[in-house]
């Protein structure tokens, strides 16, 4: 069973298995990535972030429907928090996307954060690459949504959608987190609620304070539970993608992401190898015979002398 | 901490049929989470086709069905067949809820590997899944 070849052929079971390996840090996953990487770089990766209660999953469900109307194949990565104590998780986002359950052009994958902070899991980027190589046109990544410090999505996605809800007061929080500077499309969901106009005015004001860049982020209203606003959001996403391509930013961002991944992998693997042979130093640090700083210096010096 | 390969058991929980009682399946979901498992809940009113598709996409190890209304003698075997057809016959299929004793042999023959009686202790369910998982990994390592 050649998983990499099956992934490139778009086979669901193979893609699912490759993502499992990557999620589990099984070395077979990295082997698959090596083979499929040349076939990535086409999909539009869209991030959906916002506080709990913003209705992200329902919004994603609406966006899937709109993308399908435009004949695009859609993959969704729905991230939910893993318990820091047990390591377990309840991943319930796909409950909101049941109407697409039998659509062969839609693939929904649920992932736990597995100890990673920032709103995503370590393997989210890898999973997006798998979907890209499988031929999905759009990869929607729905972040955890437990707070306002979820900025990992900004560097992962080409287009980040920030979702707010009237009356939560998170406009100020969004400014604090830097989301207002980094998001490309702003959506006020549940816009039929009281306070929607006020929230809209507040956000508009804050977006005006934002430094002028080439892309002017639109502020859109939606009521995802009633399927309202999806077309406008996808229009904005398409416009942003076109902007990225013509400005060269699409390629530039991918290059930054790939290099960051390279550095991360090197850092992890080198640290693992070095520490594997540092038993005596580790013991000294644990027993407080040696401080961590001297121990680290000794280990690195040892490596440099040898090389 | 972050270097040890993590392999939590992934379990899909779903309700087949038209009943809307979620207390049982919610209690089980939380127990499995406390035991370190990743629980994907696909929701209510699922058909065997929807569950099979989700099981493949999520690459789960276990499919757990809760059924409190009639129809399980058709829907569970159909689900087992779909999983086999899609090459996912090695996933563990278990069921719980209102399942009369006389239906159990039919379900077992059709591919449901374990049926938990109403009110089964969640510790029993957790230890059954963990035992199955440990055995499967042993067999994989030996191969």
Contacts between the chains, C-beta under 8 A, distances in Angstrom:
chain1	res1	chain2	res2	distance
A	12	B	56	5.7
A	12	B	57	6.2
A	13	B	56	5.3
A	13	B	59	7.8
A	13	B	86	6.9
A	13	B	87	6.0
A	13	B	88	7.2
A	16	B	56	5.9
A	16	B	57	5.6
A	16	B	58	6.9
A	16	B	59	4.0
A	17	B	59	5.6
A	19	B	59	6.9
A	20	B	10	7.8
A	20	B	59	4.3
A	24	B	5	6.0
A	24	B	6	6.2
A	24	B	7	4.9
A	25	B	5	4.3
A	25	B	6	6.5
A	26	B	5	6.6
A	26	B	7	8.0
A	82	B	38	7.5
A	83	B	33	6.3
A	83	B	34	7.7
A	86	B	33	6.5
A	86	B	34	5.2
A	86	B	35	6.7
A	86	B	36	4.7
A	87	B	6	7.0
A	87	B	8	5.8
A	87	B	36	4.5
A	88	B	8	6.5
A	88	B	32	6.6
A	88	B	33	3.8
A	88	B	34	6.4
A	88	B	35	6.4
A	88	B	36	4.6
A	88	B	37	5.0
A	88	B	38	6.4
A	88	B	39	7.2
A	89	B	8	7.9
A	89	B	33	6.2
A	89	B	38	4.9
A	89	B	39	6.9
A	90	B	29	5.4
A	90	B	30	7.3
A	90	B	33	5.3
A	90	B	39	5.0
A	90	B	41	6.6
A	91	B	38	6.1
A	91	B	39	6.6
A	91	B	40	4.8
A	91	B	41	7.3
A	92	B	40	7.7
A	92	B	41	4.7
A	94	B	40	6.8
A	94	B	41	8.0
A	94	B	42	5.9
A	94	B	43	7.8
A	94	B	54	6.9
A	95	B	41	6.2
A	95	B	42	6.5
A	95	B	43	4.0
A	98	B	42	7.2
A	98	B	43	5.9
A	98	B	46	8.0
A	98	B	50	7.1
A	101	B	42	7.6
A	101	B	46	8.0
A	101	B	49	8.0
A	101	B	50	4.2
A	101	B	53	6.0
A	101	B	54	6.7
A	102	B	49	6.0
A	102	B	50	6.3
A	102	B	53	6.5
A	107	B	57	5.6
A	108	B	54	7.7
A	108	B	57	6.0
A	109	B	57	6.1
A	109	B	58	6.5
A	110	B	38	7.8
A	110	B	40	5.0
A	110	B	58	6.0
A	112	B	8	7.5
A	112	B	38	5.2
A	114	B	6	6.0
A	114	B	8	7.8
A	115	B	1	7.0
A	115	B	2	6.2
A	115	B	6	7.9
A	122	B	2	7.9
A	268	B	2	7.9
A	268	B	3	7.1
A	271	B	3	7.8
A	272	B	3	5.3
